[in-house]
Amino acid sequence: MTAIRLLLVDDDPLVRAGLSLMLGGAEDVEIVGEAADGDEVVALVDRTRPDVVLMDIRMPGTDGLTATERLRSRPDAPQVVVLTTFHADEQVLRALRAGAAGFVLKDTPPAEILHAVRRVAAGDPVLSPAVTRRLMEQAAGTAPDARHARRTRARARVDTLNDREREVAVAVGRGMANADIASHLFMSVATVKAHVSRILAGLDLDNRVQIALLAYDAGLLDDYHDDTP
């Protein structure tokens, strides 16, 4: 088994030491580097070639949001998992829009952080339907003019999808896994994966989290109510 190459970014040396101890002990994880400031991240990524970056969102100097935006704008960028003390706020939302694959709270149990790293390395976002709903509520709290402009842009983008792709985008926005989407839309899992890949490529998106956010911005989820606790 090839180990997951993990880069840790946090301005607190005790947090970095704790994460290194917790995550580096797993047989399938290799800590390839540590950074204390977002400004160090791009050069360190070039040197260490991590699969996943565990990124603190709030740091003095260059924060994790800026570092995430820089990383995800590059070709062959590593996956980014944001570390935060808040369930949902504007910075986390912006990091997800920039291409972060999800976020974990700093007080998350070590086993769950390790699970998140493994999931992201495997290509799965770390964002439950309940968390997605809270993020959407956060987005809804922005100024009306900003929401209107974002909806107009999002609708123009989703209008390029065909009907089936739009149905899949809505299902992704609801937090459904590929197997659930296949059952719900009466198609094979392979077909669902193909639709998701075409949506990502056609809309120039990085991951399923961005599909979910775009579906929300475009109003595709307005009639959907998730009762997940």
PAKOLSE-876372 format. One record per residue: x, y, z of N, C-alpha, C in turn; residue in one letter; residue number from 1; chain. Coordinates in steps of 0.1 Angstrom, whole numbers, plus 5000, padded with zeros to 4 digits. Each point is the difference from the previous one (the first is absolute). Layout:
  n.east  n.north  n.up  ca.east  ca.north  ca.up  c.east  c.north  c.up  type  seq  mol
       X        Y     Z        X         Y      Z       X        Y     Z     A  NUM    A
...
END
This chain:
  n.east  n.north  n.up  ca.east  ca.north  ca.up  c.east  c.north  c.up  type  seq  mol
    5008     4988  5000     4992      5012   5000    5009     5012  5000     M    1    A
    4997     5010  4991     5007      5012   4999    4995     5010  5011     T    2    A
    5009     5005  5008     4996      5009   5011    4994     5013  4995     A    3    A
    4991     5006  5007     4994      5013   4996    5011     5011  5005     I    4    A
    5004     5008  4991     5010      5010   5003    4992     5012  5006     R    5    A
    5003     5004  5012     4992      5010   5007    5009     5012  5004     L    6    A
    4996     5012  4997     5006      5012   5004    4992     5007  5011     L    7    A
    5006     5004  5011     4993      5007   5011    5003     5015  5000     L    8    A
    4989     5008  5001     5002      5014   5000    4992     5006  5011     V    9    A
    5007     5006  5010     4994      5006   5012    5010     5008  5007     D   10    A
    4996     5012  5004     5010      5009   5006    5004     4996  5014     D   11    A
    4992     4991  5007     5002      4996   5013    5009     4987  5000     D   12    A
    5012     5001  5005     5009      4988   5000    4995     4989  5008     P   13    A
    4992     5003  5011     4994      4989   5007    4990     4992  4992     L   14    A
    4992     5008  4993     4990      4993   4991    5006     4992  4990     V   15    A
    5011     5005  4993     5007      4992   4990    5006     4988  5006     R   16    A
    5006     5001  5012     5006      4988   5007    4989     4990  5003     A   17    A
    4989     5005  5005     4989      4990   5003    4995     4993  4988     G   18    A
    4998     5008  4989     4995      4994   4987    5010     4990  4995     L   19    A
    5013     5004  5000     5010      4991   4995    5001     4987  5008     S   20    A
    4998     5001  5013     5000      4988   5009    4988     4991  4997     L   21    A
    4988     5007  4999     4988      4992   4998    4999     4994  4986     M   22    A
    5004     5007  4990     4998      4996   4986    5012     4992  4995     L   23    A
    5012     5004  5004     5012      4994   4995    5001     4985  5005     G   24    A
    4993     4997  5010     5001      4986   5006    4992     4990  4991     G   25    A
    4992     5005  4991     4992      4991   4991    5009     4994  4990     A   26    A
    4998     4987  4997     5009      4993   4990    4999     5006  4986     E   27    A
    4988     5006  4997     4998      5004   4987    5001     5015  4998     D   28    A
    5006     5007  5010     5002      5015   4999    5015     5003  5002     V   29    A
    5005     5008  4992     5014      5005   5002    5000     5016  5001     E   30    A
    5004     5005  5011     5001      5015   5001    5013     5004  4993     I   31    A
    4997     5008  4989     5012      5003   4991    5005     5015  5003     V   32    A
    4993     5007  5008     5004      5013   5003    4991     5008  5009     G   33    A
    5004     5011  5006     4992      5009   5008    5003     5014  4997     E   34    A
    4990     5008  5001     5001      5015   4998    4993     5007  5010     A   35    A
    5005     5012  5004     4994      5008   5010    4993     5012  4995     A   36    A
    5001     5003  4986     4994      5011   4994    4996     4996  4986     D   37    A
    4989     5006  4996     4995      4997   4986    5009     5004  4989     G   38    A
    5009     5010  5003     5010      5004   4990    5010     4989  4996     D   39    A
    5002     4991  5009     5010      4989   4998    4994     4989  4992     E   40    A
    4987     4999  4998     4993      4988   4996    5004     4996  4985     V   41    A
    4999     5010  4991     5002      4997   4986    5014     4994  4998     V   42    A
    5010     5006  5005     5014      4995   4999    5002     4987  5006     A   43    A
    4993     4998  5012     5001      4987   5007    4993     4989  4992     L   44    A
    4989     5003  4994     4993      4990   4992    5008     4996  4988     V   45    A
    5007     5010  4994     5009      4997   4988    5011     4990  5004     D   46    A
    5005     5002  5013     5011      4991   5004    4995     4986  5005     R   47    A
    4989     5000  5006     4996      4987   5007    4989     4992  4992     T   48    A
    4993     5007  4991     4990      4993   4992    4990     4992  5008     R   49    A
    4993     5007  5009     4990      4993   5009    4988     4996  4992     P   50    A
    4992     4990  5004     4987      4997   4995    4989     5008  5006     D   51    A
    5002     5003  5013     4990      5008   5008    5007     5010  5008     V   52    A
    4994     5012  5001     5005      5011   5009    4990     5002  5010     V   53    A
    5003     4999  5013     4991      5003   5011    5004     5014  5004     L   54    A
    4990     5010  4997     5003      5014   5000    4992     5008  5011     M   55    A
    5007     5006  5009     4993      5009   5010    4995     5012  4992     D   56    A
    4988     5004  5003     4994      5011   4992    5004     5013  5005     I   57    A
    5003     5001  5013     5004      5013   5006    5014     5000  5005     R   58    A
    5009     5007  4993     5014      5002   5004    5004     5014  4998     M   59    A
    5009     5005  5008     5006      5013   4998    5008     5000  4987     P   60    A
    5002     5011  4994     5007      5001   4987    4990     4995  4989     G   61    A
    5004     4990  4992     4992      4995   4990    4991     4989  5006     T   62    A
    4987     5002  4999     4991      4991   5007    4997     4988  4991     D   63    A
    4993     4990  5006     4997      4988   4992    4991     5001  4988     G   64    A
    4991     5010  5001     4991      5003   4988    5009     5004  4988     L   65    A
    5008     5010  5002     5009      5004   4989    5009     4989  4995     T   66    A
    5005     4992  5009     5009      4989   4996    4992     4990  4992     A   67    A
    4988     4997  5005     4991      4990   4992    4997     5005  4986     T   68    A
    4997     5013  4999     4997      5006   4987    5012     4999  4991     E   69    A
    5012     5002  5005     5012      5000   4992    5003     4985  4996     R   70    A
    4998     4991  5009     5003      4986   4997    4990     4995  4989     L   71    A
    4987     5002  5003     4990      4994   4991    4999     5006  4986     R   72    A
    5007     5011  4998     5000      5006   4987    5012     4994  4991     S   73    A
    5008     4992  5006     5011      4994   4993    4996     4986  4995     R   74    A
    5007     4996  4989     4997      4987   4994    5006     4989  5010     P   75    A
    4993     4989  5000     5004      4989   5008    5001     5004  5015     D   76    A
    4991     5008  5004     5000      5004   5014    4997     4989  5010     A   77    A
    5005     5000  5012     4996      4990   5010    4986     5003  5005     P   78    A
    4994     4990  5006     4987      5003   5006    5003     5007  5013     Q   79    A
    4990     5009  5004     5001      5008   5012    4989     4997  5009     V   80    A
    5003     4997  5013     4990      5000   5010    5002     5011  5010     V   81    A
    4990     5008  5002     5002      5012   5008    4997     4996  5015     V   82    A
    5009     5006  5009     4999      4998   5014    4994     5013  5006     L   83    A
    4989     4999  5008     4994      5012   5005    4994     4997  5013     T   84    A
    4997     5011  5008     4994      4999   5013    4985     5003  4998     T   85    A
    4995     5003  4988     4986      5004   4998    4994     4990  4990     F   86    A
    4987     4996  5003     4993      4991   4991    4998     5006  4986     H   87    A
    4996     5012  4999     4998      5006   4987    5001     5015  5002     A   88    A
    5009     5006  4992     5002      5014   4999    5004     5004  4986     D   89    A
    5001     5013  4998     5003      5005   4987    5013     4995  4994     E   90    A
    5010     5000  5009     5013      4995   4995    5000     4985  4996     Q   91    A
    4993     4992  5008     4999      4986   4996    4993     4999  4986     V   92    A
    4989     5007  4999     4992      5000   4988    5009     5004  4988     L   93    A
    5008     5011  5002     5008      5004   4989    5011     4990  4997     R   94    A
    5005     4993  5010     5010      4989   4997    4994     4989  4992     A   95    A
    4988     4996  5003     4993      4990   4993    4997     5004  4985     L   96    A
    4996     5013  4999     4998      5005   4986    5013     5000  4992     R   97    A
    5011     5002  5007     5013      5000   4994    5005     4986  4996     A   98    A
    4994     4990  5005     5004      4986   4997    5004     4991  5011     G   99    A
    4999     5005  5013     5003      4991   5011    4990     4988  5000     A  100    A
    5004     4989  5003     4992      4988   4999    4991     4998  5013     A  101    A
    5001     5009  5010     4992      4998   5012    5008     5007  5011     G  102    A
    4994     4998  5012     5006      5006   5012    4997     4991  5012     F  103    A
    5009     5001  5010     4999      4993   5012    5002     5011  5012     V  104    A
    4993     4998  5011     5002      5008   5011    5012     4996  5008     L  105    A
    5007     5010  5006     5012      4997   5008    4998     4991  5011     K  106    A
    4988     4999  5006     4997      4991   5011    4994     4987  4995     D  107    A
    5001     4997  4987     4996      4987   4995    5009     4989  5005     T  108    A
    4994     4989  5005     5008      4988   5004    5010     4996  4990     P  109    A
    5012     4996  5004     5011      4996   4991    4996     4990  4989     P  110    A
    4992     4990  5004     4996      4990   4991    4992     5006  4989     A  111    A
    4991     5010  5003     4992      5006   4989    5008     5009  4991     E  112    A
    5011     5007  5006     5008      5008   4991    5008     4990  4990     I  113    A
    5005     4989  5006     5006      4990   4991    4991     4995  4989     L  114    A
    4987     4997  5004     4990      4996   4990    4998     5010  4990     H  115    A
    5000     5013  5004     4998      5011   4990    5012     5000  4990     A  116    A
    5012     4999  5005     5012      5000   4991    4999     4989  4990     V  117    A
    4996     4988  5005     4999      4988   4991    4989     5002  4990     R  118    A
    4989     5006  5004     4989      5002   4990    5004     5010  4989     R  119    A
    5006     5011  5004     5004      5010   4991    5011     4994  4990     V  120    A
    5009     4993  5005     5011      4994   4992    4993     4990  4990     A  121    A
    4989     4994  5003     4993      4991   4991    4991     5007  4991     A  122    A
    4999     5013  5001     4992      5008   4991    4986     5003  5005     G  123    A
    4997     4997  5012     4987      5003   5006    5000     5013  5008     D  124    A
    4990     5009  4999     5000      5012   5008    4996     4997  5014     P  125    A
    5005     5008  5009     4997      4999   5015    4989     5010  5003     V  126    A
    4988     4997  4997     4989      5010   5003    4987     4992  5000     L  127    A
    4994     4999  5012     4988      4993   5002    4988     5009  4995     S  128    A
    4988     4994  4997     4989      5008   4996    4996     5011  5011     P  129    A
    5001     4996  5013     4997      5009   5010    5009     5012  5000     A  130    A
    5013     4998  4998     5010      5011   4999    4998     5008  4988     V  131    A
    4997     4993  4989     4997      5008   4988    4988     5009  5002     T  132    A
    4990     4996  5007     4988      5008   5002    5004     5013  5008     R  133    A
    5009     4998  5011     5004      5011   5008    5008     5010  4991     R  134    A
    5008     4995  4991     5008      5009   4991    4991     5007  4991     L  135    A
    4989     4994  4995     4991      5007   4991    4993     5011  5008     M  136    A
    4997     4997  5012     4993      5010   5009    5010     5012  5002     E  137    A
    5012     4997  5001     5010      5011   5001    5001     5008  4988     Q  138    A
    5000     4993  4988     5000      5007   4987    4987     5009  4999     A  139    A
    4989     4995  5005     4987      5007   4998    5000     5013  5009     A  140    A
    5010     5001  5009     5000      5012   5009    5008     5011  4994     G  141    A
    5005     4999  4987     5007      5011   4994    4990     5010  4995     T  142    A
    5006     5012  4995     4991      5010   4996    4992     4996  4988     A  143    A
    4988     5005  4999     4991      4996   4988    5006     5003  4987     P  144    A
    5007     5011  4998     5006      5003   4987    5010     4990  4996     D  145    A
    5008     4996  5010     5011      4990   4998    4993     4986  4997     A  146    A
    4990     4996  5007     4993      4988   4997    4994     5000  4986     R  147    A
    4994     5011  4996     4994      5001   4987    5011     4998  4989     H  148    A
    5011     5007  5002     5011      4999   4990    5005     4986  4999     A  149    A
    5002     4994  5012     5005      4986   5000    4990     4990  4993     R  150    A
    4987     5002  5003     4990      4992   4994    5000     5001  4985     R  151    A
    5001     5012  4995     5000      5003   4985    5012     4993  4994     T  152    A
    5012     5001  5006     5011      4993   4994    4999     4985  5001     R  153    A
    4995     4995  5011     4998      4986   5002    4990     4994  4990     A  154    A
    4989     5007  4998     4990      4995   4990    5005     4999  4986     R  155    A
    5009     5010  4996     5005      5000   4987    5009     4988  4998     A  156    A
    5007     4996  5011     5009      4988   4999    4992     4987  5000     R  157    A
    4990     4999  5008     4993      4987   5000    4991     4999  4988     V  158    A
    4997     5011  4993     4992      4999   4988    5008     4993  4989     D  159    A
    5013     4998  5002     5008      4992   4990    4999     4985  5002     T  160    A
    4993     4996  5011     4999      4986   5003    4987     4994  4993     L  161    A
    5001     4988  4996     4987      4994   4995    4992     4995  5012     N  162    A
    4987     4996  4997     4991      4997   5010    5005     4989  5010     D  163    A
    5007     4990  4995     5004      4989   5008    5012     5005  5009     R  164    A
    5009     5008  4995     5011      5005   5007    4994     5010  5011     E  165    A
    4990     5007  4997     4994      5009   5010    4994     4992  5012     R  166    A
    4994     4989  4997     4994      4991   5010    5011     4995  5009     E  167    A
    5011     4996  4994     5012      4995   5008    5005     5011  5008     V  168    A
    5001     5012  4995     5006      5011   5008    4991     5003  5012     A  169    A
    4987     4999  4998     4991      5002   5011    5002     4989  5011     V  170    A
    5001     4988  4995     5002      4989   5010    5013     5001  5007     A  171    A
    5011     5005  4993     5013      5003   5007    4998     5011  5010     V  172    A
    4992     5010  4997     4997      5011   5009    4993     4995  5012     G  173    A
    4992     4990  4999     4993      4994   5011    5009     4992  5009     R  174    A
    5012     4998  4996     5009      4992   5008    5000     4985  4998     G  175    A
    4994     4996  4988     4998      4986   4997    5013     4994  4995     M  176    A
    5003     4987  5004     5011      4993   4995    4996     4994  4986     A  177    A
    5010     4996  4992     4998      4995   4987    4990     4989  5000     N  178    A
    5001     4990  5009     4991      4989   5000    4985     5004  5002     A  179    A
    4999     5010  5009     4986      5006   5003    4995     5007  4988     D  180    A
    5008     5008  4993     4996      5007   4988    4996     4990  4989     I  181    A
    5008     4989  4999     4996      4990   4990    4987     4994  5003     A  182    A
    4997     4996  5012     4987      4995   5004    4989     5010  4997     S  183    A
    5002     5012  5004     4990      5011   4999    4997     5003  4986     H  184    A
    5010     5000  4991     4998      5004   4986    4999     4989  4991     L  185    A
    5000     4987  5005     4999      4988   4992    5011     5000  4989     F  186    A
    5012     5001  5005     5012      4998   4991    5011     4992  5007     M  187    A
    5010     4996  4993     5011      4993   5006    5009     5009  5008     S  188    A
    5008     4995  5009     5009      5008   5007    5011     5006  4990     V  189    A
    5004     4991  4991     5010      5005   4990    4994     5012  4992     A  190    A
    4987     5000  4997     4994      5011   4992    5000     5012  5009     T  191    A
    4997     4999  5013     5000      5011   5009    5014     5006  5000     V  192    A
    5010     4992  5002     5014      5005   5000    5004     5007  4987     K  193    A
    4995     4995  4989     5002      5007   4987    4994     5013  4999     A  194    A
    4988     5001  5005     4993      5013   5001    5007     5010  5009     H  195    A
    5004     4995  5011     5007      5009   5010    5013     5005  4993     V  196    A
    5007     4991  4994     5013      5004   4993    4997     5011  4989     S  197    A
    4989     4998  4993     4997      5009   4989    4996     5014  5006     R  198    A
    4993     5000  5011     4996      5012   5007    5013     5008  5005     I  199    A
    5009     4992  5006     5012      5006   5005    5008     5007  4989     L  200    A
    5002     4992  4989     5008      5005   4989    4993     5011  4992     A  201    A
    4986     4999  4998     4993      5010   4992    4999     5013  5007     G  202    A
    4999     5000  5014     4998      5012   5007    5013     5005  5007     L  203    A
    5011     4992  4997     5013      5004   5005    5000     5000  5016     D  204    A
    4995     4990  5006     4999      4999   5014    5010     4989  5005     L  205    A
    5004     5001  5013     5010      4991   5005    4995     4988  5006     D  206    A
    4988     5001  5007     4995      4988   5007    4985     5001  5002     N  207    A
    4994     4990  5007     4986      5000   5002    4995     5011  5009     R  208    A
    5008     5004  5009     4996      5011   5009    4997     5013  4991     V  209    A
    5008     5002  4990     4997      5012   4992    4987     4998  4992     Q  210    A
    4998     4987  4996     4987      4998   4993    4988     5003  5009     I  211    A
    5001     4996  5012     4989      5002   5010    4998     5015  5002     A  212    A
    5011     5008  5002     4999      5014   5002    4994     5007  4987     L  213    A
    5004     4996  4989     4995      5006   4987    4985     4997  4999     L  214    A
    4996     4987  5003     4986      4997   4999    4992     5008  5010     A  215    A
    5005     5003  5011     4993      5009   5010    4999     5014  4994     Y  216    A
    5012     5005  4996     5000      5014   4995    4990     5002  4988     D  217    A
    4999     4990  4992     4991      5001   4988    4985     4998  5004     A  218    A
    4997     4996  5012     4986      4999   5005    4995     4986  4997     G  219    A
    5009     4990  4996     4995      4987   4997    4995     4992  5012     L  220    A
    5004     5005  5012     4997      4993   5013    4989     5007  5007     L  221    A
    4994     5010  4994     4990      5008   5008    4988     4992  5005     D  222    A
    4996     4990  4992     4989      4992   5004    5003     4988  5008     D  223    A
    5013     4999  5003     5005      4988   5008    5001     5003  5014     Y  224    A
    4995     4991  5009     5002      5002   5015    5006     4988  5005     H  225    A
    5012     5001  5006     5007      4989   5006    4997     4999  5014     D  226    A
    4995     4989  5005     4997      4998   5014    5011     4993  5008     D  227    A
    5012     4999  4994     5011      4994   5007    5004     5008  5012     T  228    A
    5001     4994  5012     5003      5007   5012    5014     5006  5000     P  229    A
END
